[in-house]
């Protein structure tokens, strides 16, 4: 093209871009169609529908449709200032906005809809009023962002592009868990999240209402549940708490019903019940006394399974819960139930004997089955966390799988319906460095290994907002923008998934969220350090990655704090020595987020093959098969990707140095986080060998870190000043196997976490 004029080059370039650029992207840029979640099918046409002061909404004379029409009218009227009238009509009109049911759309299901906008009108049709409700959210999102204003806005063209949309969800269950127990959420805040769920076509609010740290629902028959159980008192005599009156709950339930959001209340049992036991200690195995918990974790004191009075209490509670929540589902928890008190309780042991049960696991199943039968007799279906599978799942129960997807697979194989919300993708209380927007967008609630004939039992998924460390003002920044990815992962069919296209819509969606007052957080960790060891060069190659657009990264080695005078990152760089790499992001010339760091350790074992007697957890693989000798040290956060976790089993690793050589020092670094059941090994013993078969112990180090240490801690176990020749190194770290008796998770399987075996 050397001899082609610049003008002709420009024309050819334009034509080239026109033909290679996907039509959907051109239309996206041209029309500003940024609906989240993305509709199943959308066709953008020429022209726009313009809202005028004479606009009218036409709909059938049906109570549910009228409620939907009112919601749309109020939203449009508030921001435009137009006096919009709703008119009952037997059929659509040729002008205005039409909301009508259409029996021919039954293939779109309960929540599907068809939306057609032209220059003269908007036609929204669906098989049900719920479908119409979902469709009005799309109409809202098609208008300029200012449509979300809570006051009239001038000088705005209130128009939407001419489109034809046929839309329906991929999954029937699309939810969010809101934990209002660890931190109390005001009633208006709960309503606000119902609005935000509806806006993004989620359909379920899983409302966590009872816990060790607070009982949040008024029960008339048992007033002490809220008089005592709703408030916790700290050592400095400060009191924290709150609860929802039955009047407030009825109001919230009605608010949700109008927006076609189902509320599933969670009343925890048999565990996570300390707040209830503080109010009524006679329901425990020991008789108390108890105080509402002021710390997080799992507690030994649970409802007594041997006393009939326990079941009478819970049945009376559920009588009032049923009256308040007319929906078909009640979540009963069933997770993290230590069996210590039951093992020591004569009433519980008598129950096991009289009912012919094998052990305390079957006693838990008995407990849940008894409650399940009562609720079933009253027209309700129970949902429980995946622990309810232990000892045999109650007939008709639904399972919520949180410890990975294994619970969902087991439930489906037993022909029980499952909701999937694994910690790996759905726990939005985890920081953005652990679960970012891209990771949530990759979520598929149907496990890959699940056989086709069982996939029908996976209803969908939920994102979970646990609030141990998340008071009300922090919820937005944790939920958004990640809930946008969850809404699309659960609504839009998988073949349409395109993260970059989704990210473009998200960034165009931010203006709408701002006007709604959403204080959204980052899309990803602003800066990530991604090192890799190159065995051939005996050095590290370090990649720095920005989590968002328009972030400049500056870095420094040697542990120095980077600033704008440091090295500006442009491409991966080589590090051939032991050092600490630090990096920091800058956006629009200002620091963006905290600096991040990663320690790189060049040692004799780096890059060498590791053979493990016990397999690490797939959730904590620390860099894979040779992750314990990759030269990359983990940080204090055990979820940072560089720690290998071994649950219940010992760390038993052999490293092949490939040739004989002098060994002066061997060490292994371990992480302890008592609250997450991660403990230091009881001891670490180090061995050397010439042939990998005959071993000589060169030192044994006893742990001196208390398992009761409440803060996360890293310890290096080492043997020093060796003067040995060896080819093979063996490191054996003894797991304590189960959590100690004093621990909230007493009896549960304990973890060892290690990040590097160091050989010098």
C-alpha positions, -999 to +999 in steps of 0.1 A: +000+000+000+031+023-003+018+041-033-018+046-021-027+081-011-034+088+026-070+097+018-076+064+000-059+046+028-084+061+053-114+050+031-100+015+028-093+013+065-129+024+073-143-003+049-120-029+064-132-021+099-168-020+088-167-055+075-145-072+101-162-056+132-190-077+146-224-061+140-233-065+176-204-043+186-211-017+160-247-016+172-236-015+208-215+016+202-242+032+179-272+027+202-259+024+237-277-008+242-261-019+275-286-042+291-274-063+321-280-092+320-277-095+283-310-105+266-311-140+250-319-125+215-317-088+206-321-071+172-313-034+169-332-015+142-332+020+128-348+048+148-358+055+183-389+056+204-392+090+221-411+095+253-433+126+252-455+144+277-486+128+261-474+092+268-498+067+282-494+032+295-520+007+283-525-026+300-551-052+309-573-047+339-554-072+361-542-065+396-507-080+391-502-062+357-515-030+372-488-032+399-461-036+373-475-008+353-475+014+384-438+007+390-429+016+355-452+047+356-437+060+389-401+055+376-407+073+344-428+100+360-403+108+387-374+115+364-392+130+334-418+150+352-444+138+327-479+131+340-482+096+327-516+080+328-523+042+330-553+032+309-571-002+311-575-016+276-585-049+261-558-047+235-525-029+227-527+006+212-507+021+183-491+047+205-476+048+240-464+018+261-484-015+260-481-042+287-501-073+278-501-110+284-498-133+254-506-171+258-486-179+226-454-170+245-457-199+269-424-212+256-407-182+273-418-196+306-427-177+337-400-150+335-395-146+297-408-116+277-409-101+243-401-064+239-405-045+206-399-007+204-406+013+173-407+050+166-444+051+177-448+027+206-433+001+230-450-034+230-441-055+260-457-089+261-452-120+282-468-153+292-471-141+329-471-109+349-436-119+362-424-118+326-438-083+322-420-073+354-387-086+340-393-067+308-399-033+324-364-036+338-351-039+303-371-008+293-356+011+322-321+001+312-327+011+275-335+047+285-307+072+293-292+067+328-310+098+341-342+078+340-330+065+374-330+099+390-353+105+420-362+139+408-371+155+375-342+161+350-343+187+323-328+187+288-327+150+283-339+131+252-360+104+267-356+079+240-347+042+236-334+025+204-358+006+182-352-030+192-368-064+192-359-085+222-369-121+230-356-130+264-358-157+290-335-169+318-312-198+316-317-208+353-348-207+374-330-198+407-310-166+407-304-153+441-285-133+467-280-142+503-280-112+527-267-120+562-285-095+585-273-113+617-236-105+620-244-070+610-280-056+611-293-041+579-321-014+581-355-023+566-351+004+539-317-010+530-333-045+525-359-029+502-332-011+483-315-044+476-348-059+465-350-031+439-314-037+428-321-075+425-352-068+404-333-043+382-308-070+373-334-097+369-324-117+399-354-133+415-345-145+450-335-128+483-322-154+507-327-136+540-304-149+568-323-140+599-309-161+629-273-167+640-250-170+670-245-132+668-281-121+666-318-132+663-334-107+639-370-118+635-398-109+660-416-140+673-446-131+694-447-163+714-411-160+724-404-123+731-370-129+746-356-139+712-355-103+703-354-087+738-322-107+745-311-125+714-312-095+690-284-076+709-248-085+718-228-068+745-190-063+741-164-061+768-165-023+768-203-026+776-212-013+741-244-029+727-250-037+691-280-052+674-315-048+660-344-068+647-373-067+623-408-064+637-435-086+621-450-054+607-417-045+590-414-080+576-448-080+561-441-047+545-408-060+530-424-092+518-452-072+501-426-049+486-407-079+472-439-096+458-448-064+439-414-067+422-417-105+417-388-113+441-393-143+463-379-140+498-365-172+514-361-168+552-333-187+568-339-199+604-307-217+614-308-252+631-296-272+648-264-251+650-256-214+648-281-209+676-263-192+704-285-161+702-316-182+707-300-202+735-290-169+753-327-161+754-339-197+762-310-217+776-332-246+785-332-255+747-295-264+750-279-296+762-262-280+792-288-255+803-264-225+799-262-197+807-252-182+774-245-148+759-251-137+724-218-143+706-195-113+700-170-132+679-173-151+646-169-188+640-186-221+649-198-227+684-203-260+702-236-251+719-265-260+696-301-270+700-306-301+721-318-329+698-329-351+727-356-328+742-391-327+727-393-291+740-367-281+714-390-293+686-420-277+702-401-244+703-390-246+667-425-256+655-440-226+673-414-204+657-421-218+622-458-212+627-451-175+628-425-176+601-450-194+578-476-167+584-450-139+576-435-155+545-461-170+522-436-184+497-430-222+494-394-223+507-378-220+541-341-224+546-331-243+578-293-240+575-280-273+588-244-263+584-214-264+607-230-284+636-204-296+661-216-328+678-197-324+711-227-315+732-248-342+717-221-368+725-221-358+762-259-352+766-280-380+781-311-368+764-294-369+730-279-403+736-313-416+747-327-402+714-301-420+694-308-453+712-346-450+711-347-441+674-323-467+664-297-442+651-261-451+644-244-419+656-247-381+660-246-376+622-278-396+620-291-377+649-287-345+629-306-361+600-333-371+625-335-335+637-338-320+602-362-347+591-385-340+620-385-303+612-389-310+575-419-332+581-436-304+602-429-278+575-440-301+547-473-307+566-477-269+565-471-266+528-434-256+529-403-271+514-369-270+532-335-259+518-304-267+537-266-262+533-248-292+519-240-306+553-276-320+554-264-347+530-244-362+559-262-390+576-288-392+548-307-363+531-343-358+542-369-367+516-379-337+494-352-314+508-333-291+485-295-286+489-275-254+487-239-265+479-213-241+493-182-262+500-175-265+463-199-283+439-197-318+453-228-313+474-248-304+443-235-334+424-244-357+453-278-341+456-285-344+419-275-381+419-300-386+446-326-367+426-328-338+449-328-302+436-297-281+443-287-245+444-250-238+438-231-211+456-195-223+461-169-203+480-148-202+449-171-180+429-201-169+450-188-156+483-188-118+479-176-113+514-142-124+500-119-097+488-117-087+451-082-103+449-098-137+457-129-134+436-129-107+409-155-098+382-140-121+356-141-151+380-177-145+388-186-142+352-170-176+345-194-192+370-216-220+358-238-236+385-239-269+366-208-289+375-189-300+344-187-336+354-224-340+361-240-363+337-267-349+314-295-368+329-289-352+363-284-316+351-322-309+355-317-310+392-295-279+393-319-250+397-293-222+396-271-203+420-267-176+445-241-150+455-236-149+492-230-117+513-219-129+547-213-099+569-189-108+597-166-080+584-192-061+564-214-035+581-242-020+560-221+009+545-197-016+529-222-039+512-224-020+479-187-021+472-186-058+478-217-067+458-211-044+429-200-048+402-197-086+409-234-091+412-237-079+376-216-108+365-236-132+386-269-120+372-256-125+336-240-159+344-274-171+357-297-154+331-279-154+298-272-187+280-236-198+281-228-197+244-235-160+244-209-154+271-182-129+261-163-113+289-149-083+270-183-075+255-198-078+290-171-056+305-180-029+280-216-030+291-206-029+327-186+002+323-215+018+304-238+007+332-219+025+360-237+058+353-270+041+360-256+027+393-242+061+403-276+077+399-291+049+420-266+057+447-247+025+444-211+028+458-196+001+436-162-013+442-134-023+417-137-049+390-105-066+400-075-062+422-060-030+408-026-046+403-015-083+404+020-097+404+022-129+385+057-144+387+068-177+371+101-196+376+121-205+346+142-236+354+163-232+323+175-197+331+173-202+369+154-169+372+119-155+375+099-138+348+074-113+364+042-102+348+023-073+362-014-071+354-039-042+358-073-052+369-090-023+351-084+000+321-064+031+323-042+020+351-004+027+349+017+004+369+050+013+386+072-012+403+104-016+423+125-046+435+144-050+467+114-043+488+113-006+479+080+012+478+071+022+442+059+056+431+057+075+398+095+079+398+099+041+398+100+018+368+069+020+347+057-014+337+054-022+300+063-059+296+073-089+317+108-085+333+134-110+345+145-113+381+176-134+388+180-130+425+161-133+458+140-101+462+107-086+470+088-071+440+064-043+448+039-027+424+014+001+426-013+013+403-020+049+392-051+061+375-055+096+361-022+105+377-032+096+412-025+064+433-051+038+428-054+011+455-027-001+478+007-013+467+010-051+463+041-072+469+054-107+463+086-123+477+107-143+453+132-167+467+160-182+445+172-214+462+185-248+453+151-264+452+134-239+430+120-255+399+127-290+411+102-319+410+080-324+440+064-358+448+036-357+474+023-387+494-010-369+500-027-347+474-033-311+481-068-296+479-079-286+444-092-253+460-057-245+473-032-258+448-005-232+454+007-232+418+002-269+410+022-301+413+055-284+419+041-254+437+060-261+469+093-255+451+084-226+427+103-199+446+072-179+452+062-171+488+026-166+498+013-137+518-007-136+550-039-142+531-041-180+526-064-175+496-038-155+476-032-185+453+004-194+464-005-217+494-011-254+492-037-268+516-038-303+530-070-311+550-067-337+577-037-353+560+000-346+566+023-327+543+047-354+531+069-342+502+100-354+484+121-331+463+145-344+437+175-321+433+185-341+402+221-345+413+241-349+445+252-317+461+258-300+494+228-291+515+232-265+543+197-255+552+161-269+547+130-250+556+092-249+550+069-220+556+034-226+570+004-204+576-020-205+605-056-190+605-074-205+634-108-191+623-105-210+590-094-243+607-059-238+595-032-247+621+005-251+623+018-287+621+025-304+654+061-308+642+081-308+610+108-334+604+135-331+576+152-360+559+179-364+533+187-393+509+211-403+482+188-427+464+152-417+475+147-449+494+170-448+524+164-417+545+184-400+573+166-376+596+185-343+600+162-325+623+128-323+639+112-289+648+083-288+673+057-261+667+058-232+692+028-212+679-003-215+700-033-229+681-054-204+700-036-175+683-065-154+669-045-135+643-032-151+611+005-159+613+033-173+591+061-195+606+092-209+590+103-243+603+139-250+595+171-269+602+203-249+599+240-254+596+238-287+578+269-301+561+254-329+542+255-344+507+221-354+492+201-356+461+167-361+477+150-340+504+120-351+523+098-328+545+072-343+567+047-320+586+023-336+610-013-324+608-032-321+641-059-338+620-090-324+638-098-290+654-091-290+692-119-295+717-119-258+726-122-247+690-156-237+676-152-264+649-141-290+674-138-324+657-138-309+622-109-317+598-080-294+603-057-279+576-020-275+570-011-247+546+024-245+532+038-223+504+075-232+499+101-258+507+134-240+508+167-258+502+200-240+504 
